[in-house]
Amino acid sequence: MAISILIPVALDHEPLVADKIATARSFLAEGGTITLLTVLEQIPGFTQEFVTVKSENHLTEKVMASLQGIADGAADIECKLATGKPGMRITEVAKEIGADMIIVGAHHPTAMDYFLGSTAARVARRAPCSVLIMR
């Protein structure tokens, strides 16, 4: 049984999180914690001069509110935000919180995914713990 399970939440895949939470609870030890994590990518420097909205303005508050809405006040769920490249940052946060398992979603791959790689594949290659990839 896992004491700490990390579930990355992509902003465009929120409806899939309920299934991930249910699966996590089936692996979770009594008194364990599920951490919902969203990783926000930073705007590349070469485009920042064209953007008038500062990235720190309300986006983190909106994303955190969304994560807390998904958690619905559950005592066994914590919410976190991080910035960086999701495939790398997820594994770094897993190390930071001492995660025993990461439950990440994957979509059905296309040819483009094989060339570029997906976040799930990057997490599976770099993770310090077990990774469950759900479709």
C-alpha positions in Angstrom: 0.0 0.0 0.0 1.2 3.5 -0.8 1.5 6.3 1.7 1.9 9.1 -0.9 0.4 9.1 -4.4 0.9 11.9 -6.9 -1.7 12.6 -9.5 -0.7 15.1 -12.2 -3.7 17.1 -13.5 -3.6 18.6 -16.9 -5.9 21.6 -17.2 -7.6 20.2 -20.3 -8.1 16.7 -18.7 -9.9 17.6 -15.5 -12.9 15.2 -16.2 -10.5 12.2 -16.0 -9.3 13.0 -12.5 -12.1 11.4 -10.7 -11.1 8.0 -12.1 -7.5 8.6 -11.1 -8.5 9.5 -7.5 -10.7 6.4 -7.2 -7.7 4.3 -8.4 -5.3 6.0 -6.1 -7.6 5.3 -3.1 -7.5 1.6 -4.0 -3.7 1.7 -3.5 -3.6 4.2 -0.7 -2.6 3.0 2.8 -4.7 4.2 5.8 -3.6 7.7 6.6 -2.0 8.2 3.2 -2.1 11.3 1.1 -3.0 11.9 -2.5 -1.4 15.0 -4.0 -3.0 16.7 -7.1 -0.4 18.6 -9.1 -0.7 20.9 -12.0 2.4 22.1 -13.7 2.2 25.4 -15.5 4.7 25.9 -18.3 6.4 29.3 -18.4 6.1 31.6 -21.5 9.3 31.4 -23.6 11.4 34.5 -23.3 11.2 35.3 -27.0 7.4 35.7 -26.7 7.2 37.5 -23.4 7.7 40.9 -24.9 4.5 40.4 -26.9 2.4 39.4 -23.9 0.9 42.2 -21.8 -0.7 39.9 -19.2 1.7 38.9 -16.5 1.8 35.1 -15.8 1.5 35.6 -12.1 -1.8 37.5 -12.4 -4.6 35.3 -11.2 -3.7 32.2 -13.2 -2.2 30.4 -10.2 -5.2 31.3 -8.1 -7.7 30.0 -10.7 -5.8 26.8 -11.2 -5.5 26.2 -7.4 -9.2 26.9 -7.0 -9.9 24.3 -9.8 -7.7 21.7 -8.0 -9.4 22.4 -4.7 -12.7 22.0 -6.4 -11.7 18.6 -7.6 -10.4 17.7 -4.2 -13.8 18.7 -2.8 -12.5 19.1 0.7 -11.3 15.5 1.0 -9.0 15.1 4.0 -6.7 12.7 2.1 -6.1 15.1 -0.8 -3.5 17.9 -1.0 -3.2 20.3 -4.0 0.1 21.7 -5.4 1.2 23.9 -8.3 4.6 24.0 -9.9 6.1 25.7 -12.9 8.4 24.2 -15.6 8.3 21.3 -18.1 5.6 18.9 -16.9 7.5 15.7 -17.8 10.4 16.8 -15.6 8.7 18.8 -12.9 6.2 15.9 -12.1 9.1 13.6 -11.2 10.9 16.3 -9.2 7.8 16.9 -7.1 7.4 13.2 -6.7 10.9 13.2 -5.1 10.1 16.2 -3.0 7.0 14.7 -1.4 8.4 11.2 -1.2 5.7 9.7 -3.5 5.4 6.0 -3.6 3.4 6.1 -6.8 2.5 8.5 -9.7 -0.8 8.0 -11.5 -0.7 9.7 -14.8 -3.1 9.7 -17.7 -2.2 9.0 -21.3 -4.1 9.3 -24.5 -4.0 7.0 -27.5 -0.7 7.9 -29.2 -0.4 9.2 -32.7 2.6 9.3 -34.9 3.4 12.8 -33.6 3.6 11.5 -30.1 6.3 9.0 -31.1 8.5 11.7 -32.4 7.9 14.3 -29.7 7.2 12.0 -26.7 4.3 12.4 -24.3 4.3 13.6 -20.7 3.4 10.1 -19.5 6.4 8.6 -21.3 8.7 11.2 -19.8 7.3 10.6 -16.3 7.7 6.8 -16.7 11.3 7.2 -17.7 12.3 9.6 -15.0 10.1 8.7 -12.0 11.7 7.8 -8.7 8.8 5.5 -7.9 6.2 3.3 -9.5 4.1 4.8 -12.3 0.6 3.7 -13.2 -0.4 5.0 -16.7 -4.2 5.1 -17.1 -6.0 5.4 -20.4 
